[in-house]
Amino acid sequence: MNLVYAASLLLTLACLVLLDVRFRLVFARTPARSAVVLLAGLAFFTVWDAVGIGLGVFRHVDSRWASGILLAPQFPIEELLFLVFLCYLTLVLLSGWRQLRNRHAKRRRR
C-alpha cells in the first residue's frame, strides 16, 4: 500500500487552505456558505462518478502510487480527495478572481 497520491492531494489541499486564510478567499470569508457550496459540488461529482462507474465508463486500476483503499467498488479514497481538491480549488480561484476584479474596478474609479 502506497500513499503518495493521497499525501500529494492532502499537501495541495493544505496549500489551498493557507491561501484561503492568507487572502480571506472562501472559508475565511463566509464559512457556512462555503461549506454548503463545497458539499454541493462534492455531492454532484460523487454522483457523476457513481453513474460513470455504473455505466462502466470509470473503473479503478491498481497503481503503485495509490493506497488501494476503496470506499465503494471502483471508487478509491484518492478520488474523493481529488473531488474535494477540485471543488475547493474552484472556489479559491473564483473568489480570488472576484477580489482582483473588484480591486481593479476600484482603482479605475479613482
MODELLER restraints for C-alpha pairs under 7 A, 6 or more apart:
rsr = mdl.restraints
at = mdl.atoms
rsr.add(forms.Gaussian(group=physical.xy_distance, feature=features.Distance(at['CA:1:A'], at['CA:67:A']), mean=4.94, stdev=0.5))
rsr.add(forms.Gaussian(group=physical.xy_distance, feature=features.Distance(at['CA:1:A'], at['CA:68:A']), mean=6.34, stdev=0.5))
rsr.add(forms.Gaussian(group=physical.xy_distance, feature=features.Distance(at['CA:2:A'], at['CA:64:A']), mean=6.42, stdev=0.5))
rsr.add(forms.Gaussian(group=physical.xy_distance, feature=features.Distance(at['CA:2:A'], at['CA:65:A']), mean=5.52, stdev=0.5))
rsr.add(forms.Gaussian(group=physical.xy_distance, feature=features.Distance(at['CA:2:A'], at['CA:66:A']), mean=5.50, stdev=0.5))
rsr.add(forms.Gaussian(group=physical.xy_distance, feature=features.Distance(at['CA:2:A'], at['CA:67:A']), mean=4.79, stdev=0.5))
rsr.add(forms.Gaussian(group=physical.xy_distance, feature=features.Distance(at['CA:3:A'], at['CA:65:A']), mean=6.43, stdev=0.5))
rsr.add(forms.Gaussian(group=physical.xy_distance, feature=features.Distance(at['CA:3:A'], at['CA:66:A']), mean=5.73, stdev=0.5))
rsr.add(forms.Gaussian(group=physical.xy_distance, feature=features.Distance(at['CA:3:A'], at['CA:67:A']), mean=5.01, stdev=0.5))
rsr.add(forms.Gaussian(group=physical.xy_distance, feature=features.Distance(at['CA:4:A'], at['CA:65:A']), mean=5.39, stdev=0.5))
rsr.add(forms.Gaussian(group=physical.xy_distance, feature=features.Distance(at['CA:4:A'], at['CA:66:A']), mean=6.60, stdev=0.5))
rsr.add(forms.Gaussian(group=physical.xy_distance, feature=features.Distance(at['CA:5:A'], at['CA:65:A']), mean=5.62, stdev=0.5))
rsr.add(forms.Gaussian(group=physical.xy_distance, feature=features.Distance(at['CA:5:A'], at['CA:66:A']), mean=5.66, stdev=0.5))
rsr.add(forms.Gaussian(group=physical.xy_distance, feature=features.Distance(at['CA:6:A'], at['CA:66:A']), mean=6.98, stdev=0.5))
rsr.add(forms.Gaussian(group=physical.xy_distance, feature=features.Distance(at['CA:6:A'], at['CA:78:A']), mean=5.53, stdev=0.5))
rsr.add(forms.Gaussian(group=physical.xy_distance, feature=features.Distance(at['CA:9:A'], at['CA:81:A']), mean=6.52, stdev=0.5))
rsr.add(forms.Gaussian(group=physical.xy_distance, feature=features.Distance(at['CA:9:A'], at['CA:82:A']), mean=6.58, stdev=0.5))
rsr.add(forms.Gaussian(group=physical.xy_distance, feature=features.Distance(at['CA:13:A'], at['CA:85:A']), mean=5.96, stdev=0.5))
rsr.add(forms.Gaussian(group=physical.xy_distance, feature=features.Distance(at['CA:16:A'], at['CA:89:A']), mean=6.97, stdev=0.5))
rsr.add(forms.Gaussian(group=physical.xy_distance, feature=features.Distance(at['CA:20:A'], at['CA:26:A']), mean=5.94, stdev=0.5))
rsr.add(forms.Gaussian(group=physical.xy_distance, feature=features.Distance(at['CA:20:A'], at['CA:27:A']), mean=6.90, stdev=0.5))
rsr.add(forms.Gaussian(group=physical.xy_distance, feature=features.Distance(at['CA:20:A'], at['CA:28:A']), mean=6.49, stdev=0.5))
rsr.add(forms.Gaussian(group=physical.xy_distance, feature=features.Distance(at['CA:20:A'], at['CA:92:A']), mean=6.69, stdev=0.5))
rsr.add(forms.Gaussian(group=physical.xy_distance, feature=features.Distance(at['CA:21:A'], at['CA:28:A']), mean=5.63, stdev=0.5))
rsr.add(forms.Gaussian(group=physical.xy_distance, feature=features.Distance(at['CA:25:A'], at['CA:92:A']), mean=6.10, stdev=0.5))
rsr.add(forms.Gaussian(group=physical.xy_distance, feature=features.Distance(at['CA:25:A'], at['CA:95:A']), mean=5.50, stdev=0.5))
rsr.add(forms.Gaussian(group=physical.xy_distance, feature=features.Distance(at['CA:25:A'], at['CA:96:A']), mean=6.20, stdev=0.5))
rsr.add(forms.Gaussian(group=physical.xy_distance, feature=features.Distance(at['CA:26:A'], at['CA:34:A']), mean=6.11, stdev=0.5))
rsr.add(forms.Gaussian(group=physical.xy_distance, feature=features.Distance(at['CA:26:A'], at['CA:91:A']), mean=6.59, stdev=0.5))
rsr.add(forms.Gaussian(group=physical.xy_distance, feature=features.Distance(at['CA:26:A'], at['CA:92:A']), mean=6.11, stdev=0.5))
rsr.add(forms.Gaussian(group=physical.xy_distance, feature=features.Distance(at['CA:26:A'], at['CA:95:A']), mean=6.57, stdev=0.5))
rsr.add(forms.Gaussian(group=physical.xy_distance, feature=features.Distance(at['CA:27:A'], at['CA:34:A']), mean=5.69, stdev=0.5))
rsr.add(forms.Gaussian(group=physical.xy_distance, feature=features.Distance(at['CA:38:A'], at['CA:87:A']), mean=5.97, stdev=0.5))
rsr.add(forms.Gaussian(group=physical.xy_distance, feature=features.Distance(at['CA:38:A'], at['CA:88:A']), mean=6.49, stdev=0.5))
rsr.add(forms.Gaussian(group=physical.xy_distance, feature=features.Distance(at['CA:41:A'], at['CA:87:A']), mean=6.06, stdev=0.5))
rsr.add(forms.Gaussian(group=physical.xy_distance, feature=features.Distance(at['CA:42:A'], at['CA:83:A']), mean=6.14, stdev=0.5))
rsr.add(forms.Gaussian(group=physical.xy_distance, feature=features.Distance(at['CA:42:A'], at['CA:84:A']), mean=6.25, stdev=0.5))
rsr.add(forms.Gaussian(group=physical.xy_distance, feature=features.Distance(at['CA:42:A'], at['CA:87:A']), mean=6.70, stdev=0.5))
rsr.add(forms.Gaussian(group=physical.xy_distance, feature=features.Distance(at['CA:45:A'], at['CA:83:A']), mean=6.94, stdev=0.5))
rsr.add(forms.Gaussian(group=physical.xy_distance, feature=features.Distance(at['CA:52:A'], at['CA:58:A']), mean=5.32, stdev=0.5))
rsr.add(forms.Gaussian(group=physical.xy_distance, feature=features.Distance(at['CA:53:A'], at['CA:59:A']), mean=6.12, stdev=0.5))
rsr.add(forms.Gaussian(group=physical.xy_distance, feature=features.Distance(at['CA:53:A'], at['CA:74:A']), mean=6.79, stdev=0.5))
rsr.add(forms.Gaussian(group=physical.xy_distance, feature=features.Distance(at['CA:59:A'], at['CA:74:A']), mean=5.36, stdev=0.5))
rsr.add(forms.Gaussian(group=physical.xy_distance, feature=features.Distance(at['CA:60:A'], at['CA:74:A']), mean=4.67, stdev=0.5))
rsr.add(forms.Gaussian(group=physical.xy_distance, feature=features.Distance(at['CA:60:A'], at['CA:75:A']), mean=6.63, stdev=0.5))
rsr.add(forms.Gaussian(group=physical.xy_distance, feature=features.Distance(at['CA:62:A'], at['CA:68:A']), mean=6.86, stdev=0.5))
rsr.add(forms.Gaussian(group=physical.xy_distance, feature=features.Distance(at['CA:68:A'], at['CA:76:A']), mean=6.80, stdev=0.5))
rsr.add(forms.Gaussian(group=physical.xy_distance, feature=features.Distance(at['CA:69:A'], at['CA:76:A']), mean=5.68, stdev=0.5))
rsr.add(forms.Gaussian(group=physical.xy_distance, feature=features.Distance(at['CA:69:A'], at['CA:77:A']), mean=5.91, stdev=0.5))
rsr.add(forms.Gaussian(group=physical.xy_distance, feature=features.Distance(at['CA:70:A'], at['CA:76:A']), mean=4.10, stdev=0.5))
rsr.add(forms.Gaussian(group=physical.xy_distance, feature=features.Distance(at['CA:70:A'], at['CA:77:A']), mean=5.76, stdev=0.5))
rsr.add(forms.Gaussian(group=physical.xy_distance, feature=features.Distance(at['CA:71:A'], at['CA:77:A']), mean=5.86, stdev=0.5))
